[in-house]
Amino acid sequence: GSCSMLGAPLPNCSVVFFHHVEKTAGTTLRALFQRHAQLGLFDLISFVGRQNRLQLQLVLQRLHSLLRSGTLQGLRLAVELHVAGDLTFPYTLYYTMPDLVLIREQLRAAGCRCNLVSLLRMPLLQSLSWHSHFVTTKSPLCVWPPAPDCGTRMALGLTCHDAPRVPPLSEEHAAGAEGMWRLFDLVGVTEMFDEFVLLLGDLVGLPHLAYRAQLVDRVTATATAQRRRRWSAQRCVKLVARPPHDLLQLVGRKLNTSREQAGRQRRRMECSTYGCLLRGAVVSSSNSVPYDHAACEAVSAMQVLERLCGRVSVDERVYLAVRARFKQQLAARLSTAQLGRRLKKLSASNEALSARAVRQERKLRGARSALASCVGCSGDVVPEFDLGGCWPLWEQFAPDERRFQCSRTWTTDPAYRDPAVRPGYREKPPVLHTPMACWRTCWTPTGLVAGDTAHCTAPCPAAAPLPLEWRAEWDRELAASAARPGASQDLAALAAPFRARARGGWHSSYLTRQIFRVF
């Protein structure tokens, strides 16, 4: 039930950072990494806050120590950057990206693969999906005025919540996002997800590419893939002028579903958080606004389409540039015939994997726990504060391979749950005086497959640095890298317009205080 890379051996060293922008099929991609973790082929650190706080520092310091000790052999690690967002300041561009670009530079210089990857989605489809997942009846689709350019905002480390107070993106934001994506090694588009998976497998060294789609919206899924692929490459001005039938049908079905839910639940609308367009004006004064069913019934799918299209100008620009670049990468890597053969093989493998998951689910009689997950894993769907675990809900990685029992140990509690060291929002929390946590992951065979052997990631060093000591050393390396021509210097130029608005300089003590917060 897997799609193998023509028997290619596992890479001796490969690290991949996956920037998960919400509602782009990122959960499905995480599940693909989860499968490799289950099979003992890659380690996985999931839900690392993309605002460059505690979790990412632990990952960076661990990689840095392996570089220094020359113990990269056998390192295969996937890191998912996800969650968190600021109202106005592009944390990901300004703080997180310099760290990622530098660790990539250093790992590659040591002979290790290191890649930055992500996915973008057609802005209209992403907006509809984001509303269904996060907003729903809090501000029904008939009255919802989305935050402008939500996809680009999330990519930069900004939030799409608190929509009434979200300012439009500036040209510096747009240029920063475009430049940031150019510094990535692979940015695919959701509308060509299978093609992205094939290139990702080759780039990173993933031997098992079969996947099961996660969190699939049944309404969105009714738009056929080929038709959606055609109109998803068109600009909004054309889509509004001549809306494709299945696009208008999709918006209409989303609108009807939203109306039905709002009418059934009869809850108050959260207009202060998400905004409500009532009688031609955005209402944002209260989170207890009555739902007006008659007014909602009067809104048409065409009106919703026009409203959404009026909020994605930067998203559209960024998405279309990324899509064109991805298609160029695809054409350079695979001929039409090669692509067709591999897509067919992947599709068959996906079907086999899904069928196996259904059979296992029946056999397990509805079990939903993280069955053969890491010891101590919570099984939470969003394990951002559960760094001791590996992967969340069973449904997201089913079928459970059952070949290994995974265990992860830490030198100290990585989430700093002890109130005595919990960072909170104090200026100098005790956590800064606690040595940095290091993890080790081990896989013990269950005996299901003959020949599976026990193995672990590299052992942790006997001593670990204090957070500020390590960060000071890392900041010096960052400054040196930014002074040389290359990706770090290019990134510094993209971030320069925001320096005056940063809380401190490019390498300030502010950063060393902020990044070690848990939240």
C-alpha positions in Angstrom: 0.0 0.0 0.0 2.9 2.4 -0.5 4.3 4.3 -3.4 8.0 3.7 -3.4 10.7 5.9 -5.0 11.9 3.2 -7.4 13.9 1.5 -4.7 16.0 4.6 -3.8 17.9 4.1 -0.6 17.2 6.4 2.4 19.3 9.5 2.6 22.2 9.4 5.1 21.0 12.8 6.4 17.9 14.7 5.5 16.1 17.5 7.4 12.9 19.1 6.1 11.1 22.1 7.5 7.4 22.2 6.4 5.8 25.6 6.8 2.2 24.6 7.3 -0.2 27.4 6.2 -3.7 26.6 7.3 -6.2 25.1 4.9 -3.8 24.1 2.2 -3.9 20.3 2.7 -1.2 20.7 5.3 -2.8 18.1 7.7 -2.7 15.6 4.9 1.0 16.3 4.3 1.7 16.0 8.1 0.0 12.6 7.9 2.5 11.6 5.2 5.4 12.6 7.5 3.7 10.8 10.4 3.7 7.6 8.4 7.5 7.8 8.0 7.8 8.3 11.7 5.6 5.3 12.4 7.8 3.2 10.1 11.0 4.4 11.9 12.3 6.1 8.8 12.1 9.8 9.9 11.8 11.5 13.2 9.0 14.1 13.4 8.5 17.2 15.5 5.0 18.5 14.9 3.3 21.8 15.6 6.3 24.0 16.1 5.2 27.5 16.6 6.0 29.6 13.5 6.6 32.7 15.6 10.1 31.4 16.5 9.5 30.6 20.2 10.5 27.8 22.5 9.9 24.8 20.3 11.9 26.0 17.3 14.8 26.9 19.5 15.0 23.4 20.9 15.1 22.0 17.3 17.7 24.5 16.1 19.9 23.9 19.1 19.7 20.1 18.7 20.7 20.3 15.0 23.4 22.8 15.9 24.9 20.4 18.5 24.8 17.5 16.0 26.7 19.7 13.5 29.3 20.7 16.1 29.8 17.1 17.2 29.9 15.7 13.6 27.1 13.2 14.4 24.7 13.8 11.5 25.0 10.3 10.1 21.5 8.7 10.0 19.7 12.0 10.9 16.3 12.1 9.2 14.0 14.7 10.7 10.8 16.4 9.6 9.7 19.6 11.4 6.3 21.1 11.0 6.0 24.9 11.5 2.4 25.7 12.4 0.0 27.8 14.5 0.4 31.3 16.1 0.1 34.7 14.5 0.5 38.4 15.3 -1.9 41.1 14.3 0.6 43.4 12.4 4.2 42.2 12.6 5.5 39.5 10.2 7.3 37.3 12.7 7.9 34.4 10.3 9.7 36.6 7.8 11.6 38.7 10.3 12.6 36.2 13.0 11.9 32.6 11.9 13.2 32.6 8.3 16.7 33.8 9.2 17.1 30.8 11.5 15.8 28.4 8.9 18.0 29.8 6.2 21.1 29.6 8.4 20.5 26.1 9.6 19.9 25.0 6.0 23.2 26.6 4.9 25.1 24.9 7.7 23.6 21.5 7.2 24.2 21.5 3.5 27.8 22.6 4.1 28.2 19.4 6.2 26.8 17.2 3.4 23.2 16.9 4.8 20.1 17.5 2.8 18.0 20.4 4.2 14.9 21.7 2.5 12.3 24.3 3.2 8.9 23.3 1.8 5.3 24.6 1.9 2.0 24.6 0.1 -0.3 27.4 -1.0 -3.9 27.2 -2.1 -6.1 29.1 -4.6 -7.2 32.1 -2.4 -11.0 31.7 -2.9 -10.9 28.0 -2.0 -8.7 28.7 1.0 -11.0 31.5 2.2 -14.1 29.2 2.0 -12.2 26.4 3.8 -10.9 28.7 6.5 -14.4 30.0 7.2 -15.8 26.4 7.4 -13.0 25.4 9.8 -12.6 28.4 12.1 -15.7 30.7 11.8 -18.9 28.8 10.7 -21.8 30.3 12.7 -19.7 32.8 14.6 -20.1 34.9 11.5 -22.1 33.1 8.8 -20.8 33.2 5.3 -23.7 35.5 4.2 -22.3 38.3 6.5 -18.6 37.4 6.9 -16.0 40.0 5.8 -12.7 38.0 5.8 -9.5 39.5 6.9 -7.7 40.8 3.7 -5.2 38.3 2.1 -5.5 35.7 4.8 -3.2 33.2 3.1 -0.3 35.6 2.9 -1.0 36.8 6.4 -0.6 33.3 7.8 2.5 32.7 5.7 4.1 35.8 7.2 3.2 34.8 10.8 0.1 37.1 11.0 -3.3 36.2 12.2 -6.6 36.1 10.3 -8.7 36.2 13.4 -9.8 39.5 14.9 -10.7 40.5 11.3 -12.3 44.0 12.1 -8.9 45.2 13.4 -6.7 43.6 10.8 -5.1 46.3 8.5 -4.5 45.6 4.8 -1.1 44.2 3.9 1.4 46.8 2.6 3.5 46.4 -0.5 6.4 45.6 1.8 4.3 42.6 3.1 3.5 41.5 -0.4 7.1 41.8 -1.6 8.3 40.1 1.6 6.0 37.1 1.0 7.0 36.7 -2.6 10.7 36.9 -1.7 10.3 34.5 1.2 8.7 31.9 -1.1 11.5 32.2 -3.6 14.0 31.3 -0.8 12.1 28.0 -0.2 13.2 24.9 -2.0 9.7 23.7 -2.9 6.4 25.5 -2.7 3.5 23.5 -4.2 -0.1 24.3 -4.7 -3.0 22.3 -3.2 -4.6 22.1 -6.6 -1.6 20.0 -7.8 -1.1 18.1 -4.6 -0.1 14.8 -6.0 2.5 16.4 -8.2 3.8 18.2 -5.2 4.1 14.9 -3.3 6.2 13.4 -6.0 8.7 16.3 -6.1 8.8 16.3 -2.3 9.6 12.6 -2.1 12.5 13.0 -4.5 13.8 16.1 -2.8 13.6 14.9 0.8 14.1 11.2 0.3 10.7 9.9 1.4 10.2 6.3 0.2 6.5 5.9 1.0 4.3 8.5 -0.7 0.9 7.0 -0.3 -1.5 9.2 1.7 -5.1 9.5 2.8 -6.7 12.9 2.5 -7.4 14.5 5.8 -10.1 17.0 7.0 -11.7 16.8 3.5 -14.6 19.2 3.1 -17.3 17.2 1.3 -18.8 20.2 -0.2 -15.5 21.4 -1.7 -14.7 17.9 -2.9 -17.8 17.9 -5.1 -16.0 20.3 -7.5 -14.2 17.9 -9.9 -10.5 18.1 -9.7 -9.9 18.8 -13.3 -12.4 21.6 -13.5 -11.2 23.1 -10.3 -7.6 22.9 -11.6 -8.6 24.9 -14.7 -10.4 27.8 -13.0 -8.1 27.9 -10.0 -5.4 29.4 -12.2 -7.7 32.3 -13.2 -7.7 35.8 -11.6 -10.7 36.9 -9.6 -11.6 39.6 -12.0 -12.3 37.0 -14.7 -14.0 34.6 -12.3 -16.4 37.4 -11.2 -17.1 38.5 -14.8 -17.8 34.9 -16.0 -18.1 32.6 -12.9 -17.7 28.9 -13.8 -20.8 27.0 -13.0 -19.2 24.6 -10.5 -17.5 27.5 -8.7 -20.8 29.3 -8.2 -22.4 26.0 -7.2 -19.6 25.4 -4.7 -20.0 28.9 -3.1 -23.8 28.4 -3.1 -23.5 25.1 -1.3 -21.2 26.6 1.3 -23.6 29.5 1.8 -26.6 27.2 2.2 -24.7 25.0 4.7 -23.6 28.0 6.7 -27.2 29.4 6.7 -28.6 26.0 7.8 -26.1 25.7 10.7 -26.7 29.3 11.9 -30.5 28.8 11.7 -30.3 25.5 13.6 -27.9 26.7 16.3 -29.5 30.2 16.8 -26.3 31.4 18.5 -25.2 35.0 18.8 -22.7 36.1 16.2 -19.2 37.0 17.2 -18.9 40.2 15.2 -16.2 41.7 17.4 -13.9 38.9 16.6 -14.8 38.0 13.0 -16.8 41.0 11.7 -20.3 41.0 10.4 -21.5 42.8 7.3 -24.9 44.1 8.2 -26.9 46.6 6.1 -23.8 47.5 4.1 -21.5 48.2 7.1 -19.1 46.1 9.1 -20.3 45.6 12.6 -17.5 44.9 15.1 -18.8 46.2 18.4 -20.1 43.1 20.0 -19.7 39.3 20.2 -23.4 38.9 20.9 -25.2 40.1 17.7 -28.5 38.2 16.9 -28.5 36.2 13.7 -31.0 37.6 11.1 -32.2 34.6 9.1 -34.2 36.7 6.6 -31.3 39.0 5.9 -29.0 36.0 5.4 -31.5 34.4 3.0 -31.4 37.5 0.8 -27.6 37.1 0.1 -26.7 35.3 -3.1 -23.7 33.1 -4.0 -22.6 35.8 -6.5 -22.5 38.4 -3.8 -20.4 36.2 -1.6 -18.0 35.5 -4.5 -17.6 39.2 -5.2 -17.0 39.9 -1.5 -14.3 37.2 -1.2 -12.7 38.3 -4.4 -12.4 41.8 -3.1 -10.2 40.5 -0.2 -7.5 38.4 -2.0 -5.6 40.7 -4.3 -2.2 40.1 -2.6 -3.0 36.4 -2.0 -3.8 36.0 -5.7 -0.6 37.7 -6.8 1.5 35.6 -4.5 -0.3 32.3 -5.3 -0.1 32.7 -9.1 3.7 33.4 -8.9 4.2 30.4 -6.8 2.0 28.2 -9.0 4.0 29.3 -12.1 7.3 28.5 -10.4 6.1 25.1 -9.2 5.0 24.1 -12.7 8.4 25.1 -14.0 10.1 22.9 -11.4 7.8 20.1 -12.2 8.5 20.3 -16.0 12.2 20.4 -15.3 12.1 17.4 -13.1 9.7 15.0 -14.9 8.7 14.5 -18.5 5.0 14.3 -19.3 5.2 10.6 -19.7 7.2 10.1 -16.4 4.7 12.3 -14.5 1.7 10.4 -15.9 3.2 7.0 -14.9 4.1 8.2 -11.4 0.8 9.9 -10.8 -1.1 6.7 -11.8 1.1 4.7 -9.4 0.5 7.1 -6.6 -3.2 7.1 -7.1 -3.3 3.3 -6.9 -1.2 3.3 -3.8 -3.5 5.9 -2.2 -6.5 3.8 -2.9 -4.8 0.7 -1.4 -3.8 2.6 1.7 -7.3 4.0 2.3 -8.8 0.5 1.9 -6.4 -0.9 4.4 -7.3 1.9 6.8 -11.0 1.0 6.5 -10.3 -2.7 7.1 -8.2 -1.9 10.2 -10.9 0.5 11.6 -13.5 -2.2 11.3 -11.2 -4.7 13.0 -10.4 -2.2 15.8 -14.1 -1.5 16.3 -13.8 2.2 16.3 -10.7 2.6 18.4 -9.4 6.2 18.1 -6.4 6.4 20.4 -2.9 6.9 19.1 -2.4 3.2 19.0 1.3 2.6 18.4 2.3 6.2 18.9 5.1 7.5 21.2 4.9 6.7 24.8 3.1 9.5 26.6 1.6 11.0 23.5 -1.7 12.7 24.3 -3.3 11.8 21.0 -4.6 15.4 20.8 -5.4 16.7 17.3 -3.4 19.9 18.1 -0.4 18.7 20.1 1.4 22.1 20.1 2.0 22.0 23.9 2.7 18.2 24.0 6.2 18.1 22.7 6.7 14.7 24.3 4.4 13.2 21.7 4.9 12.3 18.0 1.6 12.5 16.1 -2.0 13.2 17.0 -5.3 11.5 16.2 -5.4 8.0 14.9 -7.6 9.0 12.0 -4.8 11.2 10.7 -2.3 8.4 10.3 -4.5 5.3 9.9 -3.8 2.6 9.1 -1.5 2.2 12.0 1.5 0.3 10.7 2.1 -1.4 14.0 5.7 -2.3 13.1 7.4 -0.2 15.8 6.7 1.0 19.3 8.0 4.6 19.4 9.3 6.3 22.5 10.7 9.8 23.0 12.7 10.9 26.0 13.7 14.4 27.0 16.5 15.6 29.2 14.1 18.1 30.8 10.4 18.8 30.3 10.3 20.6 26.9 7.0 22.3 27.7 8.2 23.6 31.1 4.9 22.6 32.7 6.5 23.1 36.2 5.1 26.4 37.5 8.5 27.2 38.9 10.1 27.4 35.5 7.1 28.2 33.3 7.9 31.3 31.2 4.6 33.0 31.1 5.1 36.7 30.3 7.6 37.7 32.8 10.7 39.7 31.7 13.3 37.2 33.0 11.6 33.9 33.6 13.5 31.1 35.4 13.3 29.1 32.2 16.2 31.2 30.9 18.3 29.6 33.6 17.3 26.1 32.8 19.5 24.1 30.4 17.9 23.6 27.0 15.9 20.4 26.6 17.2 17.7 24.2 15.1 14.7 22.9 15.9 11.2 21.7 13.5 9.1 19.7 13.7 5.3 19.7 11.9 2.6 17.7 11.4 -0.9 19.0 10.1 -3.6 16.6 6.8 -5.2 17.4 7.8 -8.4 15.4 5.1 -7.8 12.8 7.7 -7.7 10.0 10.7 -9.9 10.1 14.0 -8.0 9.8 12.9 -4.8 11.5 15.6 -3.7 13.9 15.6 -1.5 17.0 17.2 1.9 16.4 17.4 5.4 18.0 18.3 8.9 17.0 21.7 10.2 18.3 22.1 10.3 22.1 21.8 13.7 23.8 25.1 15.3 25.0 26.0 15.1 28.7 25.6 18.8 29.1 23.3 21.4 27.5 23.8 25.2 27.2 21.6 27.8 28.9 19.1 29.4 26.4 20.6 32.8 26.3 24.2 31.5 26.0 23.3 29.4 23.0 21.1 32.1 21.5 23.9 34.7 21.7 26.3 32.3 19.9 23.6 31.6 17.3 22.9 35.3 16.8 26.6 35.9 16.1 26.5 33.2 13.4 23.3 34.8 12.0 24.9 38.2 11.7 28.0 36.7 10.0 25.8 34.9 7.5 23.7 38.0 6.7 26.9 39.9 6.0 27.8 37.5 3.2 26.1 37.5 -0.3 23.5 34.7 -0.3 20.1 33.8 1.0 20.6 35.3 4.5 21.5 38.6 3.0 18.6 38.5 0.6 16.3 37.8 3.5 17.7 40.7 5.5 16.8 43.0 2.6 13.2 41.7 2.6 12.9 42.2 6.3 14.5 45.6 6.4 11.3 47.6 5.9 10.0 46.1 9.2 13.1 46.8 11.3 11.8 50.1 12.6 8.6 48.4 13.7 10.4 45.5 15.3 10.7 45.5 19.1 14.4 45.9 19.1 17.0 45.4 16.4 17.7 42.6 14.1 19.6 40.7 16.8 18.2 42.1 19.9 17.8 41.0 23.5 14.1 41.2 22.9 14.3 38.2 20.6 16.1 36.1 23.2 13.4 37.0 25.7 10.5 36.3 23.4 11.6 33.1 21.8 11.7 31.1 25.1 8.0 31.7 25.9 5.9 28.6 25.6 2.9 30.5 24.3 
